[in-house]
Every structure is written in C-alpha cells, then in structure tokens.
Amino acid sequence: MQNIIPQVPLAQLLTKFNGVTEKEYKTYKDNFIKRFELLHLPEYLIITYDRFHKNQWFIEKNPTIVNFPISNVDFYDSLAEDVRDKHKYTTYDLISNVVHDGKPQTQANKGDIAVDIGRYRVQLVHEGTSKWFELEDLHVKEILPQTITLAESYIQIWRLNRKKTRTERMGETEEEIKADTLWKQQSTKNEKGENLMKTEKNGMEI
C-alpha cells in the first residue's frame, strides 16, 4: 500500500487570518469562536507550522507538506480592511526555513515528560549571491531553491520585500495580462492566415 503524503498550499493556511474564517476553540468550561486578521506587517515575519500534538500517551507529528513560493508571497488579504491602504509593501520573501526530519518519539525524561527527537536542518539564503545553503550541525552544502518546498517545514522567517509597492506589482500584472491577451489574439490571426494559405495552396495543386 502506497503512503500518500498530504499537501496544502500556504495560501490556504493564510485564510485563517483573513478576518472571515472562523475557528472554534474549546476550554474545560466554554466553547467560543475566533477570527483573526493582521493589523500591521512587520519587517520580518516568523511562521511556525503546528506539526506536533501531544496527547495523553505520546507525541504525534503532522507530516503534511506545505507548498509555497519562496518569493513575493502577498499578505494583503490577511490585513484588516481598514489598514490595507496604509501598507505600500505587502509581499514577503523567504530567507530561512527550518525543517524537522523523522518521527517524534516518547521518552521518559525528568518526570516522564514526553519529548520529540529527530534531526533539524536549517536552510538559508545568501544575500550576496541569492544562493541557498543547508546547515546541519557543522555540515554546510548548497541546495537548489526548488528542493526547499519538498521538506517538512517547521519554522520560517520571511522578510518584507520593499523593491516594489503593491500598486506597482498590480500594474505589472495588468500589463502582463494585456500582453498575454494580445499575444493570443495575434496567434489566432496567424493561425487563420496559415490555414488560408494551406487552402489556397491545396486548391492550386488540385
């Protein structure tokens, strides 16, 4: 039987902070509903993924792979509507990714406190070269950016991208859409012209 590892896009996880999505929380007394939204986008943003859950007997690990781009992740929709206009920059670039490998295990340690074991790897981007490197203890090696999203990310550090404002990015997107539409229209015309030439040529041959 093949084990299928679940996957989820980062965009789906961020809907928790759109001010609309509701989540139920339970206490020993009450049940209540919460909604979350961001009021300010900091220079650096730390995201932790809730991978470990401790129950009465042992620690369970969530192996879900989070799919994400490593640059230009837009947090605009996570901002409260009344503060969106105050933020010129809303996209973030990944600069560090902490990965946990292995399954958690329960150990008796100082009063039978369950602790998870495994190994951790840190992936960092070198600003000068934009190359990615992976660190594990004293071992350092260069890695491809495409491999970052394949591991079980645990903690991430994102940095606010101040190269272009959201307005500039949206303008570029509109221009790209227009250019793509124009290209498709031109391709359709060329295709019709080619079909017409083939018809005339066939007519001449007949």
LODOGU-606351 format. One record per atom (N, C-alpha, C, O): x, y, z; residue in three letters. Coordinates in pm, whole numbers, padded with zeros to 5 digits, always signed. Layout:
XYZala...
***
This chain:
+00085-00120+00000met+00000+00000+00000met+00088+00124+00000met+00176+00138+00084met+00064+00213-00093gln+00146+00333-00107gln+00100+00442-00009gln-00019+00473+00000gln+00197+00499+00063asn+00166+00607+00155asn+00161+00738+00080asn+00259+00778+00015asn+00049+00806+00087ile+00032+00934+00021ile+00049+01045+00124ile-00026+01052+00221ile+00148+01131+00103ile+00174+01240+00196ile+00080+01356+00163ile+00081+01405+00049ile+00001+01401+00258pro-00089+01514+00230pro-00013+01642+00203pro+00096+01663+00255pro-00071+01729+00122gln-00011+01857+00090gln-00115+01968+00103gln-00235+01945+00085gln-00068+02087+00134val-00158+02201+00147val-00083+02327+00103val+00033+02344+00140val-00145+02415+00025pro-00079+02540-00015pro-00077+02639+00101pro-00169+02644+00183pro+00029+02718+00107leu+00041+02820+00211leu-00077+02917+00206leu-00125+02962+00309leu-00122+02949+00085ala-00234+03043+00070ala-00358+02995+00145ala-00433+03075+00199ala-00378+02864+00147gln-00493+02809+00219gln-00477+02826+00370gln-00575+02855+00440gln-00356+02809+00419leu-00331+02827+00562leu-00348+02972+00603leu-00392+03001+00715leu-00314+03064+00514leu-00323+03206+00547leu-00467+03257+00552leu-00492+03367+00602leu-00562+03177+00502thr-00702+03220+00512thr-00747+03229+00658thr-00850+03289+00688thr-00670+03170+00748lys-00700+03182+00891lys-00699+03327+00935lys-00768+03363+01031lys-00621+03410+00865phe-00604+03550+00906phe-00677+03649+00815phe-00641+03766+00811phe-00777+03602+00743asn-00847+03693+00651asn-00962+03768+00717asn-01034+03842+00650asn-00981+03748+00846gly-01088+03818+00917gly-01226+03761+00893gly-01324+03812+00947gly-01235+03656+00812val-01364+03595+00779val-01372+03452+00831val-01474+03411+00887val-01264+03377+00811thr-01261+03238+00854thr-01274+03227+01006thr-01204+03297+01080thr-01363+03141+01051glu-01386+03124+01194glu-01331+02989+01240glu-01336+02890+01167glu-01279+02988+01362lys-01227+02865+01420lys-01280+02850+01561lys-01283+02945+01639lys-01321+02729+01592glu-01378+02702+01725glu-01270+02659+01823glu-01184+02577+01790glu-01273+02715+01941tyr-01180+02681+02048tyr-01259+02630+02168tyr-01366+02682+02201tyr-01206+02527+02230lys-01275+02467+02344lys-01189+02477+02470lys-01068+02458+02466lys-01254+02508+02580thr-01190+02505+02711thr-01270+02409+02799thr-01371+02352+02755thr-01225+02390+02919tyr-01298+02299+03007tyr-01434+02355+03048tyr-01519+02283+03100tyr-01455+02486+03023lys-01582+02548+03057lys-01667+02582+02935lys-01786+02549+02929lys-01604+02648+02838asp-01682+02705+02728asp-01625+02667+02591asp-01511+02622+02579asp-01708+02686+02491asn-01668+02681+02351asn-01689+02819+02292asn-01794+02881+02312asn-01590+02868+02217phe-01605+03000+02159phe-01542+03005+02021phe-01458+02922+01987phe-01584+03103+01942ile-01539+03119+01804ile-01445+03239+01794ile-01470+03344+01854ile-01335+03222+01717lys-01241+03332+01697lys-01218+03356+01549lys-01224+03264+01468lys-01193+03481+01515arg-01149+03520+01382arg-01022+03603+01396arg-01006+03676+01493arg-00931+03591+01298phe-00803+03659+01307phe-00779+03744+01182phe-00824+03710+01073phe-00710+03855+01201glu-00663+03937+01090glu-00543+04018+01137glu-00526+04042+01256glu-00459+04059+01042leu-00338+04133+01074leu-00364+04283+01068leu-00435+04331+00981leu-00306+04355+01163leu-00318+04500+01167leu-00192+04569+01118leu-00195+04687+01084leu-00081+04495+01116his+00047+04555+01075his+00136+04447+01018his+00139+04335+01069his+00208+04480+00912leu+00304+04387+00852leu+00445+04427+00896leu+00493+04533+00857leu+00511+04344+00975pro+00644+04378+01025pro+00751+04359+00918pro+00725+04305+00811pro+00871+04404+00949glu+00983+04387+00857glu+01016+04239+00838glu+01048+04195+00728glu+01008+04166+00947tyr+01033+04021+00942tyr+00912+03948+01001tyr+00855+03991+01101tyr+00876+03839+00936leu+00759+03763+00978leu+00802+03619+01004leu+00863+03555+00918leu+00771+03568+01122ile+00806+03430+01158ile+00679+03345+01155ile+00581+03375+01223ile+00683+03240+01076ile+00570+03148+01066ile+00612+03013+01122ile+00714+02958+01082ile+00534+02959+01214thr+00559+02825+01267thr+00440+02736+01230thr+00325+02777+01241thr+00471+02616+01186tyr+00368+02521+01148tyr+00343+02424+01263tyr+00437+02367+01319tyr+00218+02406+01297asp+00180+02326+01413asp+00191+02178+01379asp+00092+02113+01347asp+00312+02125+01387arg+00336+01987+01346arg+00321+01886+01460arg+00287+01771+01436arg+00346+01927+01582phe+00349+01832+01693phe+00228+01850+01784phe+00192+01961+01822phe+00165+01737+01816his+00049+01738+01905his+00071+01633+02013his+00095+01515+01984his+00064+01675+02136lys+00087+01586+02249lys-00047+01543+02308lys-00130+01626+02346lys-00066+01412+02314asn-00185+01361+02381asn-00144+01295+02513asn-00035+01321+02563asn-00228+01213+02566gln-00201+01157+02699gln-00084+01061+02701gln-00020+01042+02804gln-00057+00999+02586trp+00044+00894+02585trp+00170+00929+02506trp+00280+00893+02547trp+00157+00998+02395phe+00274+01022+02312phe+00255+01149+02229phe+00150+01214+02235phe+00358+01181+02151ile+00354+01299+02064ile+00331+01253+01920ile+00398+01162+01872ile+00237+01315+01854glu+00210+01285+01714glu+00265+01397+01627glu+00266+01514+01666glu+00310+01361+01508lys+00363+01460+01415lys+00276+01465+01290lys+00240+01361+01234lys+00244+01586+01247asn+00170+01606+01123asn+00269+01614+01007asn+00349+01707+01002asn+00268+01518+00913pro+00368+01514+00806pro+00330+01595+00682pro+00399+01587+00580pro+00223+01672+00689thr+00175+01745+00571thr+00283+01836+00512thr+00350+01909+00585thr+00298+01832+00381ile+00392+01919+00312ile+00321+02049+00276ile+00212+02047+00218ile+00382+02161+00311val+00326+02292+00279val+00387+02341+00148val+00510+02351+00137val+00304+02371+00051asn+00351+02423-00078asn+00351+02575-00075asn+00251+02637-00040asn+00463+02634-00112phe+00474+02780-00107phe+00580+02827-00206phe+00677+02757-00231phe+00561+02946-00262pro+00669+03009-00340pro+00770+03069-00242pro+00733+03103-00130pro+00894+03081-00282ile+00995+03133-00190ile+01009+03285-00201ile+01091+03345-00132ile+00931+03347-00288ser+00937+03493-00301ser+00800+03548-00338ser+00715+03479-00394ser+00781+03676-00305asn+00660+03751-00343asn+00531+03687-00293asn+00432+03679-00367asn+00532+03641-00169val+00408+03592-00107val+00331+03712-00054val+00380+03785+00031val+00211+03733-00105asp+00134+03853-00074asp+00043+03831+00048asp-00039+03739+00050asp+00060+03917+00149phe-00021+03909+00271phe-00130+04016+00273phe-00188+04044+00378phe-00158+04074+00158tyr-00257+04182+00152tyr-00394+04137+00203tyr-00459+04209+00278tyr-00437+04019+00163asp-00570+03970+00202asp-00578+03936+00350asp-00688+03922+00404asp-00463+03922+00416ser-00463+03892+00559ser-00473+04018+00645ser-00494+04010+00766ser-00458+04134+00582leu-00468+04261+00654leu-00613+04299+00676leu-00700+04270+00593leu-00639+04363+00790ala-00773+04417+00814ala-00804+04523+00707ala-00715+04598+00668ala-00926+04529+00662glu-00962+04617+00551glu-00933+04764+00581glu-00896+04839+00490glu-00947+04805+00706asp-00928+04947+00738asp-00782+04989+00747asp-00754+05107+00765asp-00688+04893+00734val-00545+04929+00739val-00473+04895+00609val-00353+04920+00598val-00542+04839+00512arg-00476+04796+00389arg-00414+04912+00313arg-00305+04899+00258arg-00483+05025+00309asp-00432+05141+00235asp-00306+05199+00299asp-00234+05276+00234asp-00279+05165+00422lys-00161+05218+00492lys-00035+05138+00460lys+00075+05178+00499lys-00050+05027+00391his+00064+04940+00362his+00100+04945+00214his+00026+04894+00130his+00212+05008+00182lys+00259+05014+00044lys+00318+04880+00001lys+00304+04839-00114lys+00384+04813+00095tyr+00451+04686+00064tyr+00379+04574+00138tyr+00357+04582+00259tyr+00344+04471+00066thr+00267+04362+00127thr+00321+04223+00094thr+00263+04123+00136thr+00431+04215+00019thr+00484+04084-00019thr+00610+04051+00061thr+00684+04140+00103thr+00631+03922+00080tyr+00745+03874+00160tyr+00826+03772+00081tyr+00773+03699-00003tyr+00957+03769+00111asp+01047+03669+00054asp+01100+03580+00165asp+01131+03628+00275asp+01110+03453+00138leu+01163+03359+00237leu+01314+03375+00248leu+01384+03379+00147leu+01365+03384+00371ile+01509+03394+00391ile+01563+03280+00477ile+01684+03256+00479ile+01476+03209+00547ser+01521+03097+00630ser+01408+02996+00648ser+01292+03033+00664ser+01445+02869+00644asn+01348+02760+00656asn+01406+02651+00745asn+01510+02595+00714asn+01338+02621+00855val+01382+02516+00947val+01298+02392+00922val+01175+02398+00922val+01365+02280+00902val+01298+02155+00867val+01319+02052+00977val+01428+02043+01034val+01216+01977+01008his+01229+01865+01102his+01214+01734+01026his+01119+01715+00951his+01309+01644+01046asp+01307+01513+00983asp+01285+01406+01089asp+01330+01419+01203asp+01216+01300+01051gly+01196+01189+01143gly+01065+01197+01216gly+00993+01298+01210gly+01034+01089+01287lys+00911+01082+01363lys+00938+01112+01510lys+01042+01073+01563lys+00845+01180+01576pro+00863+01206+01719pro+00849+01077+01799pro+00774+00988+01760pro+00921+01068+01909gln+00914+00951+01995gln+00894+00995+02139gln+00933+01106+02178gln+00834+00909+02217thr+00811+00940+02357thr+00923+00880+02440thr+00957+00763+02425thr+00981+00961+02527gln+01087+00916+02614gln+01058+00959+02757gln+00999+01064+02781gln+01100+00877+02850ala+01090+00916+02990ala+01204+01010+03021ala+01321+00972+03013ala+01172+01132+03055asn+01277+01232+03076asn+01233+01331+03183asn+01145+01414+03160asn+01293+01321+03300lys+01264+01413+03409lys+01115+01415+03441lys+01045+01513+03414lys+01068+01306+03498gly+00927+01302+03536gly+00836+01258+03424gly+00721+01301+03416gly+00888+01172+03337asp+00809+01118+03226asp+00749+01227+03137asp+00635+01217+03093asp+00826+01330+03111ile+00783+01433+03017ile+00818+01387+02877ile+00934+01355+02849ile+00721+01383+02790ala+00743+01336+02653ala+00815+01442+02572ala+00774+01558+02571ala+00921+01403+02504val+00994+01497+02419val+01008+01435+02281val+01016+01313+02268val+01010+01519+02179asp+01027+01469+02043asp+01175+01469+02008asp+01249+01558+02047asp+01215+01369+01935ile+01353+01364+01888ile+01350+01351+01737ile+01247+01322+01678ile+01464+01373+01676gly+01474+01373+01531gly+01591+01461+01496gly+01680+01485+01578gly+01593+01509+01376arg+01701+01600+01337arg+01642+01723+01270arg+01538+01717+01204arg+01712+01832+01288tyr+01669+01959+01232tyr+01771+02007+01129tyr+01892+01994+01149tyr+01720+02064+01020arg+01805+02126+00919arg+01761+02270+00899arg+01642+02302+00903arg+01858+02357+00879val+01829+02499+00856val+01871+02534+00714val+01984+02508+00673val+01780+02594+00639gln+01807+02637+00502gln+01806+02789+00498gln+01709+02853+00540gln+01915+02847+00448leu+01932+02992+00447leu+01968+03041+00308leu+02032+02970+00230leu+01925+03163+00278val+01963+03225+00151val+02079+03321+00176val+02078+03397+00273val+02179+03318+00087his+02293+03410+00095his+02257+03535+00015his+02237+03528-00106his+02250+03648+00083glu+02203+03770+00018glu+02289+03812-00100glu+02237+03858-00202glu+02419+03798-00088gly+02508+03845-00193gly+02494+03770-00323gly+02506+03828-00431gly+02468+03640-00314thr+02462+03556-00435thr+02322+03501-00464thr+02298+03446-00571thr+02230+03517-00368ser+02094+03462-00379ser+02094+03310-00386ser+01997+03249-00430ser+02204+03248-00342lys+02212+03102-00339lys+02161+03051-00204lys+02171+03119-00102lys+02107+02930-00208trp+02055+02870-00086trp+02153+02765-00032trp+02213+02689-00108trp+02166+02764+00100phe+02254+02669+00167phe+02179+02599+00279phe+02087+02655+00340phe+02220+02476+00305glu+02157+02397+00411glu+02261+02366+00519glu+02372+02322+00488glu+02223+02388+00644leu+02312+02366+00757leu+02255+02257+00847leu+02137+02261+00884leu+02338+02161+00881glu+02302+02057+00977glu+02424+02028+01063glu+02521+01968+01016glu+02418+02070+01188asp+02535+02066+01276asp+02648+02147+01212asp+02633+02267+01189asp+02761+02082+01183leu+02874+02152+01123leu+02879+02134+00971leu+02972+02182+00906leu+02783+02067+00916his+02782+02040+00773his+02703+02148+00698his+02590+02181+00734his+02765+02201+00593val+02703+02305+00511val+02713+02263+00365val+02819+02223+00318val+02601+02273+00292lys+02604+02240+00150lys+02507+02331+00075lys+02408+02378+00130lys+02538+02354-00052glu+02449+02434-00136glu+02333+02348-00185glu+02352+02231-00217glu+02214+02406-00190ile+02097+02333-00236ile+02023+02414-00342ile+02043+02535-00355ile+01940+02347-00417leu+01858+02414-00517leu+01733+02472-00451leu+01674+02407-00364leu+01691+02591-00490pro+01570+02650-00430pro+01447+02562-00448pro+01356+02565-00364pro+01444+02484-00556gln+01326+02401-00583gln+01307+02292-00478gln+01196+02241-00462gln+01413+02256-00407thr+01404+02147-00309thr+01351+02193-00174thr+01318+02110-00089thr+01343+02323-00153ile+01303+02375-00022ile+01161+02334+00012ile+01131+02301+00127ile+01073+02337-00085thr+00931+02309-00059thr+00901+02160-00047thr+00787+02123-00020thr+01000+02075-00065leu+00978+01931-00061leu+00988+01874+00080leu+00949+01759+00103leu+01039+01951+00174ala+01062+01902+00309ala+00950+01946+00403ala+00863+02025+00366ala+00954+01893+00525glu+00852+01925+00626glu+00894+02051+00701glu+00957+02043+00807glu+00859+02164+00647ser+00895+02292+00709ser+00831+02304+00847ser+00715+02265+00867ser+00908+02357+00940tyr+00861+02371+01078tyr+00855+02518+01120tyr+00755+02564+01176tyr+00963+02591+01091ile+00969+02734+01123ile+01025+02807+01001ile+01122+02761+00939ile+00966+02921+00967gln+01013+03000+00854gln+01027+03147+00894gln+00952+03198+00976gln+01127+03212+00834ile+01145+03356+00852ile+01130+03422+00715ile+01201+03388+00621ile+01038+03516+00708trp+01011+03589+00584trp+01047+03736+00602trp+01028+03793+00710trp+01101+03796+00497arg+01139+03937+00503arg+01053+04018+00405arg+01027+03975+00293arg+01010+04134+00450leu+00927+04222+00368leu+01005+04268+00245leu+01118+04315+00255leu+00943+04253+00129asn+01006+04292+00003asn+00970+04438-00028asn+00854+04470-00053asn+01071+04525-00024arg+01050+04668-00048arg+01097+04713-00186arg+01113+04832-00210arg+01118+04619-00276lys+01165+04656-00409lys+01056+04725-00490lys+01082+04820-00564lys+00934+04676-00475lys+00822+04734-00549lys+00699+04737-00459lys+00676+04647-00379lys+00619+04844-00475thr+00497+04855-00398thr+00390+04761-00456thr+00405+04708-00566thr+00285+04743-00379arg+00176+04658-00428arg+00114+04717-00553arg+00077+04644-00645arg+00101+04851-00557thr+00043+04918-00674thr+00126+04890-00799thr+00072+04864-00906thr+00259+04897-00784glu+00348+04869-00898glu+00335+04724-00943glu+00333+04696-01063glu+00326+04633-00847arg+00312+04492-00883arg+00179+04465-00953arg+00173+04389-01049arg+00073+04527-00903met-00058+04508-00966met-00059+04566-01107met-00122+04510-01197met+00012+04679-01126gly+00023+04737-01259gly+00095+04644-01354gly+00057+04630-01470gly+00202+04579-01304glu+00275+04484-01386glu+00186+04366-01423glu+00191+04316-01535glu+00106+04322-01327thr+00017+04209-01353thr-00083+04242-01462thr-00109+04160-01550thr-00139+04363-01457glu-00234+04405-01559glu-00167+04413-01696glu-00226+04374-01797glu-00043+04463-01700glu+00029+04471-01827glu+00058+04332-01881glu+00052+04310-02002glu+00092+04237-01791glu+00118+04101-01834glu-00008+04037-01893glu-00001+03965-01992glu-00123+04065-01830ile-00249+04010-01880ile-00280+04067-02019ile-00322+03994-02109ile-00259+04199-02034lys-00284+04262-02164lys-00191+04205-02271lys-00233+04176-02383lys-00063+04190-02235ala+00034+04137-02330ala-00001+03994-02369ala+00012+03955-02485ala-00045+03915-02271asp-00081+03776-02298asp-00204+03769-02388asp-00210+03686-02479asp-00302+03857-02363thr-00422+03861-02446thr-00388+03901-02590thr-00438+03842-02685thr-00301+04002-02604leu-00259+04048-02736leu-00186+03938-02810leu-00205+03919-02930leu-00100+03865-02738trp-00024+03755-02799trp-00118+03645-02848trp-00099+03591-02956trp-00220+03613-02767lys-00316+03509-02807lys-00396+03552-02929lys-00422+03472-03019lys-00435+03681-02931gln-00509+03732-03047gln-00424+03726-03173gln-00473+03687-03279gln-00297+03764-03160gln-00207+03761-03275gln-00183+03618-03322gln-00176+03591-03442gln-00171+03526-03225ser-00150+03385-03260ser-00270+03330-03335ser-00255+03252-03429ser-00391+03371-03291thr-00514+03326-03359thr-00518+03376-03503thr-00555+03302-03594thr-00479+03504-03523lys-00476+03561-03658lys-00376+03488-03745lys-00404+03455-03860lys-00258+03461-03690asn-00155+03391-03767asn-00201+03251-03805asn-00176+03203-03915asn-00270+03186-03709glu-00317+03050-03735glu-00421+03050-03846glu-00422+02961-03932glu-00512+03151-03845lys-00612+03161-03951lys-00546+03188-04085lys-00587+03133-04187lys-00442+03273-04084gly-00371+03303-04207gly-00302+03181-04264gly-00303+03159-04385gly-00242+03100-04176glu-00175+02978-04219glu-00276+02880-04279glu-00248+02816-04381glu-00393+02869-04216asn-00497+02779-04270asn-00544+02826-04407asn-00570+02744-04495asn-00556+02959-04425leu-00599+03014-04554leu-00496+02984-04661leu-00531+02947-04773leu-00366+02999-04626met-00259+02971-04722met-00260+02824-04761met-00239+02791-04878met-00285+02736-04664lys-00288+02593-04694lys-00404+02561-04788lys-00390+02479-04878lys-00519+02627-04766thr-00637+02604-04851thr-00610+02648-04993thr-00642+02576-05088thr-00550+02768-05008glu-00519+02819-05142glu-00418+02730-05210glu-00429+02702-05330glu-00319+02685-05136lys-00215+02600-05194lys-00274+02468-05239lys-00243+02418-05347lys-00360+02413-05155asn-00425+02287-05193asn-00512+02306-05317asn-00519+02218-05403asn-00579+02423-05323gly-00664+02449-05439gly-00582+02458-05566gly-00624+02411-05672gly-00463+02518-05555met-00376+02531-05671met-00323+02396-05713met-00310+02370-05832met-00293+02312-05620glu-00240+02179-05651glu-00347+02093-05718glu-00316+02010-05804glu-00472+02115-05678ile-00578+02036-05739ile-00600+02083-05883ile-00686+02030-05953ile
***
